Amino acid sequence: MYDYIVVGLGVAGWSFLQQLDENRQNYIVFDNCSQQSTRIAGGMFNPVILKRFTPAWKAHEMLQYALLQFQKAELQYGKKYIHYINIYRKLTGIAEQNNWITASDKPVLSVYMKDIVFEKIDGIEAPYGFGVLHGTGIVNVNQLLDDIAIDLKKHGKLIQADFDYDQLEIHPEYVSYRNIKARKIVFAEGYGLKQNPFFKDLPLTGTKGEMLMIETQANIPYIVKSNVFIAPNVAQKGQYYIGATYNWEDKTNTPTNTAREHLESKLQQLFDKPYKIVLQKAGIRPTVIDRRPLAGKHTEYHNLAVLNGMGTRGVILAPTIAKQLFQYLEFDIPMMKETDIRRFETINF
């Protein structure tokens, strides 16, 4: 018998596997590669909301633990996943300059928000300068998840197939799925949770995001944020992520011409060098109605659990929420009220 079945191998699922490995739990993973939000998000870590110059929820507190977990993965696989890259926020006028200076003196924000610079960046004009964020960067989550999948398959721990909920049998002390038994099962399926009969009523709204990958001869050594962001592809020199869109209606992973045209229009307002689009991707971010993660036990079946709803800052949040969920499931240590699904006590799940 396994200790855990884990369904889903995005950043949330991987974060929970880290807890299982650290606590010597044995497990089996199911993943059908249907949810792409982790892979299209770009792996950016940034604890500051750059639209309003405010701290993102709990991001400062959770960032260092997240980076520690990714560093452990670097040691395990002998690869570099964490790339520290400053973010340059293009400022649009004197008012934004003043707002940046004021915000950069505040607690938490002062850790990341540094001086305004008037540095020339190839192809980008910024007459009012850039506000510079330090301590930010990109985690190469695509490479990490590929390496994890190879390792799991090598050790017989990964089944790449759809999970058939009708085949799950729930017993007081364990669950069984076909010929597999485990003490508990954790669903970390991203937006796929909407198809899960045990947790489908949780308020996971989902927001479609699309991004472009471009090639250009211009050299942009930073992440540049304006009305879109331009971020280096850490896996391929000369390529840059352009993103991202937000669509609350379309729930498909199909790239659209509308999003492409929107991103190109915004990009051309920011960047005046030649480029070529080499890729367009789409995915559904697992966003929640109150913009907080979803973690916890099923109200009736206590050996069923969920780990979801990390949203746009999953790289930062997932490791800590996964740790809290494991401690809750194994040692009954309460999770933060803001993340516990019991906050939606009026919903049947």
N, C-alpha and C positions, 0 to 999 in steps of 0.2 A: 504493500500500500504506500502511495505517495503521501507526503504531507500536504502538498498543494497542486492543484491544477490552475494554471494561469492562462487566461484567454486574452490574447492581444500582445503584440510585441512592438509597441511604440515606446516613446520615452517613459510613459507611466508604467507599462508592463516591465520594461527593463529595470526601472528604479525599484520595483517590487522584487524582481529577481535578485538584485543586489542585496536586499535585506535577507532573502532566503539563503543566499550563499554565505553571508556573514554569520548567520545563525544556524548553519549546517542543516538546513531543511532540504529534503529531496522533492523534486517537482518535475512536472511535464508541462510543456507550453503548446498551445494551439494558436496558430496565426494564419489567416488567409490573405494577407496583404491587401485587403480591401480598403483600409483606412490610410490615407496618405498625408494627413495633416502634419504629423511630425516631420515627414520627409520634405514637405514643401515650405515649412516655416523658416528654414534657413539656419536654425539653431542659434539665433542671436540671444545673448543675455545682456539685459539692460534694466537696471532697477528704477529707472526714472521715466515717468510719462512725459514725453517731450512736447506734447501738444499743450500741456498746462504747466509744465515745470513743477511737477509734484511727484512724491515717491509712489511707486506702484505698491499695491497691497502686499505686505510682508516680504517683498523682494529683497530688501537689504538684509533682513534676518536670515533668509533662506539661501542666499547666493553662495556664501562660503561653504556650506555643507554640500550644495550641489556641485561646486567645483571640486571638492574633495572626492566625491563619488566618481566624477569623470576622470580625475587623476588616478584613482584606483584602476579604472578601466584601461588607462594608458599603460600602467605598469603591467597589467594582466596580459594585454595583447601586444605590447611593445610598439604602440603607434601613438602619434600625436593627434589628439582630438580637440584640445582647447587651444584656441588662437586668440590672444589678447589683441584687440583692435580698438582704437579710440573711435568714438562716434563724434562726427562734426555736424552739429545742428545749424543749418543755415538760418541766419537771423534776417528778418524782413524789414526792420526799421529801427529807429531810435527807441521806440517803446519796447520792442522785444529785447534790445540791448539792456535797457534798464531792468526789465523783468528778469532777465538772466542773472544780472549782477545781484539783484535782491534775493532771488531764490538760492543762489550759490552760497549765501551766508547762513542758510538755515540748517538745522541739525539733519543728519542723514544726507541731504542733498549736497552738503559741502564736501562729503567724501568723494563724490563723483563729478560734480560740476566745477570745472576749472575756468581758466581765463577765456576771454574772447580773443580770438586770433584773426589776423587778416592774411592768412596763408593762401597762396595761389594753388588751386587744385586743378589739374588738367581738365579742361572742358567745362568748368563750373565757375560762374561769376558770383561773387558774394560781396557786394559793396558795403554791406553792414557787418561783414565778418561772420565767423562761426563761433558758437559756443561749444567748447570741447568737453566731452565726457570721458573720464578715465575709468579704468576698472571694468570695462565692457569688452565684448568680443563675440566670437562665434564658436560654437561647438559643432564639429563635423559629425552630426548625428547620422547622416546617411552612411558614412564609413563605419561608424560605431555599430549601428544596427546590422549592417551587413556582416561585420566580424562576429557579432554575437550570434547571428543566425547560423553561420558556418560552424562556430564552436558548439552550439546546442545540437545541431544535426550530427556532428562528429561524435557526441556523447549520447546520442539517442534520446535527446530531451525535447526535440521540436517536431511537431506534427503540423505540416503545412496543408491545412484543409479547413473547410467551413466547420463551425461548431453547430451541431444539431441539438437545439435545446430540448427537443422532444425526447432525446435519448438520455437526458440527465435524470438520474434517480436520486432522490434526496432521502437520506436516512438520518436518524437522530445523531449518530456519531460520525458519519461519513457521507460522501457522495460517490456515486458510481456513474461512469460514462462509458457505455459499451463494456469493454473488458478492463477498464481502468478505475481504480478506487483511490480516493484521497480523503484526507481529513476535512479539507476545505477547498473551495474554489473561489478565485478572484477574477472578476471580469474587468479588464482594462482595454475596452474595445473602441475607445473614442466615440465618434458619432454612431458607430455600429450598435451602441447601446440601445438605440431607438427600436431595434429589432429584437431586443432581449425581453422575453415575456416576464421576467422576474423584476426588472428595473426600468422598463420602458416608460413608466409614468413619471419618472423623475424629470424635472424641468430642464432637460438638456435641449437647448434651442438649436445650436449648431449655426455656424456662420461660414459661408463659402468664401474661401480666399484663393486668389490666383496670382501667380508670379511669372515673370519672364526671366530668362537667362540670355544675356547679350555677350557678344565678343566685341572688343574694341582695342585699338592701339593705344588709347589713352591710359595713363597710369593713375589709378585712384587708390592710394594706400590706406584709406580710412573707410569706415561706414559713414556715408553722407545721408543725412535726413533732411528732407524738405517736404514738399507735398507728396513725394514718394521717397523710398529709401533706395540707395545704391550700396550694395554690400559685396565685397570681394568673394568670389568662389574660392575657398581655401584649398579646394582639391584641384583647381585648374587655373593657372596663371592666365590673365587676359580675359577672364570671364567674370561677370558680375550679375548678382541677383537684383531684380527690379521688382519692388512690391510695395504694398500688396493691396488687393481689392477686398471689399467687404460686401457680401450679398446675403441678405437674411431670408430670401425666398427660394432660391435655387439650391437644392440639396443633392446635386449630382457632382461627380468628380470629373465632369467633362469640361475642358477648357472652352472658352467662348470668345468670339470675335469682339464682343462688346467690351469685355475686360481687357483684351489685348489693346484695343484702340484707346481705352481710357488710360492704361498704363503708359502707352507710347506718348499720348498727349501730355501727360504730366512729366514724363522723362524729358521730352523735348523742351519743356519750359525750364528745366534745370540744367540740362547737359547739351552742349552744342558741338560735340564731336561725332564723326561717323561711327556707326555701330551696326551689328547684324544680330538679329534674334535667332538663337540656336535652340531654344526650348521654351515651352509654355506648360505650366502645370497647374492643377487645381486640386483642392481638397477641402473637407469640411472641418473647420475648427470645432472642437468639443466645448462650446461656450455654454454657460449656464445663466439662467434668468437673473440671478443676483451676482454674477461674475465671480463666483467662488467655486473651488473644486467640490467634487462629489466623492465622498469616501465613507465607508461604513458597512454595517451588516444589514441583510434583509430583515425586516421586522418579524417575519414568521420563521424563516429558515436561517438560523444563525451561522450555519457553515457556508452560506453564500455571501460574498462581499463584492463591493464595487470600488473601483479606483478610476476616476474619470474627471472630466471638466477642467483640465488644466489651462485651457484657453491659449492665449498668445504668448504667455510666459511659462510654458510647460517645462522648458529646460531648467528654469530656476525653481519652480514650485514642486515638480514631481518627486525629486528625491526625498524631501522632507515629508511630504504628505504620505509617501509610500512607507517611510519609517514609522510615522504615527499610526498608520493603518495596521502594520505588522504588530506593533506593540499593543494595539487595541485588541486585535484578534487573538494574540497569544497570551497576553498578560492583563488584559482588561484595563489598560491604561487609557483614560479618556483622550479623545482627539480634541482639537480645537472645535469649538461650537460652530465657527464660521464654515468649517469644511464637512462636518458630520451631517450625513443625509437625514438624520433625525430632526434637523431644523425644518424639514418639510413634513412634519408629522401628520398633516391632514391628508397626505397622499398615500394611497395604498400601494406598497411595493414589498 
